[in-house]
Amino acid sequence: SGVPLDPTGTIQDIDDARLDGGNLQMRWSRTLGDSESLTLQLYYDYVNRNGVVLDETRDTIDMEFQYRFPWRQTHDVVWGFDYRYINDDSDNNPTFGLHPSSRSTHLYSTFIQDEISLTGDLRLTVGSKFEHHDYSGIEYQPNLRLAWSMDDSRTLWGAVSRAVRTPARGEHDVLLRLVPSPAADPGVPVFAAGNNDYDSESMIAWELGYRMNRNNRWSLDIAAFYNDYDNLRTLDPTAVPTVLQFDNNLQGETHGLEIAGQWQLRPGWNLHASASWLDMSLRLQDGSSDSFSAGIEDASPRSKAAVWSSIDIGRQLELDAAVRYSGDVKVNGVDIDSYVELDMRLGWEAAPGVELALVGQNLLDSQQREFLPDFINSQPTELERSFFGKLTWNF
């Protein structure tokens, strides 16, 4: 029939798509004193996607304000607010539909943070973000950090914080055909449905880190983390046998280690390196039978690493090169092998404030599979070797 099959034999849709869009950003900053400043940023983004599965137009307007000031010599306070408006309009089809097909959502948020000098070498940072989202109501995200400057070149720090992921439009309003694909008809379709009572996912993060910096010639950062997740997304049965509904019946933990360093080989030549390790453990709760969601433990690479170099070639040329490694993953029982890739960039300062750049990405392979679709059963795509030019004008 010409319809592609995935490795499990399931018929898939070919989601060819046409994408276009653009954005505009305005940022205004003013310094009122040695440690006092304010910033206002306005942002507009337009996206249009015309595809087999998703046909959508989306407009986003964002306004952000931030004010920073010292208080009583030992306090460095920053506060601000943000407002975001999103309007989207989609055309429904047999695979994917949003109900209603057009919706406007609003996000209001405010935050405050205070960095307190307890002693000459001990700093405490305390703050929180508060926001109101149309789908989940009021959310809070506090943060507490303590940093000890052991000497001029060494710092030990620790932090505990709470973060949330508010519901997406799809989790609230979607009707998504999981199997079989419309291309496989006849068949009894199974759908994933949105949930008006879907809650925000939450995380409590614990971090401990150590930093060394030797006269800015080289530095080393080591950080360990433990994250406790709650209310993660599941797909659970409903009274209708062919409909699964988004719910919050998954919880779990991740822990790992991150290492990053940089070395100035000589003026104009910097070398950076990073490596990370991750372990994830997830479990279902409240009687959920969604084994698929619990199986995403293997969908994130356990190890990643990168080395990149930035070197000035004369006064007007800059050459950047990055080698990156990602460990293997498994999605829906399908293995994706680990890979190594190379990206390069050559930049030329043609005039003050004007830069031309030639960029090459994924240079080691003509094409490389890095992920697989999860919910939408579309044909997997592979990232291809690519080249493009870029013009940057600062004025």
Disulfide bonds with the S-S distance in Angstrom:
none
